[in-house]
Amino acid sequence: MPSKLRHSSARVSFFAFQDMITTVTGVLMIVMLLLSLEVGQRVASADASPSHTAREELNQASKQLAANLEALRQRQAELMALSNRVFVVREEDRSGRQPILVALSATRGSCSRLGQTNLVEFLVSTSNPEFQKLLPQWNPRTERLVFYVRPSGVAAFDSCRKLATERGFIVGYDAAEEEKEYILTSR
């Protein structure tokens, strides 16, 4: 009998169930493909954002480095200007006259007094008309001239010294380097 029960006339078809499983599997596969595409786009956009911010940071760092480089070049120029300066310390003299520093080269001359920050520059020639115009501004009774002569200015020094002694100035002199700037200072 048991075999009769198994072979009964009521048979069940699994075609509809198989159809449903296939449909659900297909839908799940489509959803998985869409999700994987969306995740790929998000990863690509996430990669682009740090790259963009990294470029911005790189540009800002480049600008900062350029500004720092310019500041360093400016400081180097200031240091070079300071290294080309020679500070001449005023020496007391028995006459009590204040020194006026006159630096001479072949084409230019400069004058400065103690405590004076700006130099008075003049053109140098063998006749020295510009130096001759400066002499009346100074008093030979209270001031003396100290010449610092560069190698190129020896010829000009002779004519300037002659003009100064004719006006009654006490004159001192020393050799000077060609590229240096001479500044008179107190101790």
Contacts in CASP RR format, 6 or more apart in sequence:
PFRMAT RR
TARGET T0000
AUTHOR 0000-0000-0000
METHOD contacts of the structure
MODEL  1
MPSKLRHSSARVSFFAFQDMITTVTGVLMIVMLLLSLEVGQRVASADASP
SHTAREELNQASKQLAANLEALRQRQAELMALSNRVFVVREEDRSGRQPI
LVALSATRGSCSRLGQTNLVEFLVSTSNPEFQKLLPQWNPRTERLVFYVR
PSGVAAFDSCRKLATERGFIVGYDAAEEEKEYILTSR
84 179 0 8 1.000
84 180 0 8 1.000
84 181 0 8 1.000
85 180 0 8 1.000
85 181 0 8 1.000
85 182 0 8 1.000
85 183 0 8 1.000
86 176 0 8 1.000
86 177 0 8 1.000
86 180 0 8 1.000
86 181 0 8 1.000
86 182 0 8 1.000
86 183 0 8 1.000
87 183 0 8 1.000
87 184 0 8 1.000
87 185 0 8 1.000
88 101 0 8 1.000
88 146 0 8 1.000
88 148 0 8 1.000
88 182 0 8 1.000
88 183 0 8 1.000
88 184 0 8 1.000
88 185 0 8 1.000
89 185 0 8 1.000
89 186 0 8 1.000
89 187 0 8 1.000
90 99 0 8 1.000
90 114 0 8 1.000
90 184 0 8 1.000
90 185 0 8 1.000
90 186 0 8 1.000
90 187 0 8 1.000
91 99 0 8 1.000
93 99 0 8 1.000
93 144 0 8 1.000
93 170 0 8 1.000
95 144 0 8 1.000
95 170 0 8 1.000
97 141 0 8 1.000
97 142 0 8 1.000
97 143 0 8 1.000
97 144 0 8 1.000
97 170 0 8 1.000
98 113 0 8 1.000
98 114 0 8 1.000
98 142 0 8 1.000
98 143 0 8 1.000
98 144 0 8 1.000
99 113 0 8 1.000
99 114 0 8 1.000
99 143 0 8 1.000
99 144 0 8 1.000
99 145 0 8 1.000
99 146 0 8 1.000
99 184 0 8 1.000
100 111 0 8 1.000
100 112 0 8 1.000
100 113 0 8 1.000
100 138 0 8 1.000
100 143 0 8 1.000
100 144 0 8 1.000
100 145 0 8 1.000
100 146 0 8 1.000
100 184 0 8 1.000
101 111 0 8 1.000
101 112 0 8 1.000
101 113 0 8 1.000
101 146 0 8 1.000
101 148 0 8 1.000
101 182 0 8 1.000
101 183 0 8 1.000
101 184 0 8 1.000
102 109 0 8 1.000
102 110 0 8 1.000
102 111 0 8 1.000
102 131 0 8 1.000
102 145 0 8 1.000
102 146 0 8 1.000
102 147 0 8 1.000
102 148 0 8 1.000
102 160 0 8 1.000
103 109 0 8 1.000
103 110 0 8 1.000
103 111 0 8 1.000
103 147 0 8 1.000
103 148 0 8 1.000
103 150 0 8 1.000
103 176 0 8 1.000
103 181 0 8 1.000
103 182 0 8 1.000
104 124 0 8 1.000
104 147 0 8 1.000
104 148 0 8 1.000
104 149 0 8 1.000
104 150 0 8 1.000
104 153 0 8 1.000
104 156 0 8 1.000
104 157 0 8 1.000
104 160 0 8 1.000
104 176 0 8 1.000
105 124 0 8 1.000
105 150 0 8 1.000
105 152 0 8 1.000
105 153 0 8 1.000
105 156 0 8 1.000
105 178 0 8 1.000
106 124 0 8 1.000
106 150 0 8 1.000
106 152 0 8 1.000
106 153 0 8 1.000
106 155 0 8 1.000
106 156 0 8 1.000
107 123 0 8 1.000
107 124 0 8 1.000
107 152 0 8 1.000
108 121 0 8 1.000
108 122 0 8 1.000
108 123 0 8 1.000
108 124 0 8 1.000
109 121 0 8 1.000
109 122 0 8 1.000
109 123 0 8 1.000
109 124 0 8 1.000
109 131 0 8 1.000
109 156 0 8 1.000
110 119 0 8 1.000
110 120 0 8 1.000
110 121 0 8 1.000
110 122 0 8 1.000
110 181 0 8 1.000
110 182 0 8 1.000
111 119 0 8 1.000
111 120 0 8 1.000
111 121 0 8 1.000
111 122 0 8 1.000
111 134 0 8 1.000
112 118 0 8 1.000
112 119 0 8 1.000
112 120 0 8 1.000
112 182 0 8 1.000
112 183 0 8 1.000
112 184 0 8 1.000
113 184 0 8 1.000
114 184 0 8 1.000
114 185 0 8 1.000
114 186 0 8 1.000
115 184 0 8 1.000
115 185 0 8 1.000
115 186 0 8 1.000
116 184 0 8 1.000
119 181 0 8 1.000
120 134 0 8 1.000
122 130 0 8 1.000
122 131 0 8 1.000
122 133 0 8 1.000
122 134 0 8 1.000
123 130 0 8 1.000
124 130 0 8 1.000
124 131 0 8 1.000
124 153 0 8 1.000
124 156 0 8 1.000
124 160 0 8 1.000
125 156 0 8 1.000
126 155 0 8 1.000
126 156 0 8 1.000
126 159 0 8 1.000
127 159 0 8 1.000
128 156 0 8 1.000
128 159 0 8 1.000
128 160 0 8 1.000
128 163 0 8 1.000
131 160 0 8 1.000
131 163 0 8 1.000
132 163 0 8 1.000
135 163 0 8 1.000
135 164 0 8 1.000
135 167 0 8 1.000
135 169 0 8 1.000
138 145 0 8 1.000
138 169 0 8 1.000
140 167 0 8 1.000
140 168 0 8 1.000
140 169 0 8 1.000
140 170 0 8 1.000
143 169 0 8 1.000
144 169 0 8 1.000
144 170 0 8 1.000
144 171 0 8 1.000
144 172 0 8 1.000
145 164 0 8 1.000
145 169 0 8 1.000
145 170 0 8 1.000
145 171 0 8 1.000
145 172 0 8 1.000
146 171 0 8 1.000
146 172 0 8 1.000
146 173 0 8 1.000
146 174 0 8 1.000
146 184 0 8 1.000
147 157 0 8 1.000
147 160 0 8 1.000
147 161 0 8 1.000
147 171 0 8 1.000
147 172 0 8 1.000
147 173 0 8 1.000
147 174 0 8 1.000
148 173 0 8 1.000
148 174 0 8 1.000
148 175 0 8 1.000
148 176 0 8 1.000
148 182 0 8 1.000
149 157 0 8 1.000
149 173 0 8 1.000
149 174 0 8 1.000
149 175 0 8 1.000
149 176 0 8 1.000
150 176 0 8 1.000
150 177 0 8 1.000
150 178 0 8 1.000
151 175 0 8 1.000
151 178 0 8 1.000
152 178 0 8 1.000
157 173 0 8 1.000
161 171 0 8 1.000
161 173 0 8 1.000
164 171 0 8 1.000
165 171 0 8 1.000
176 182 0 8 1.000
END
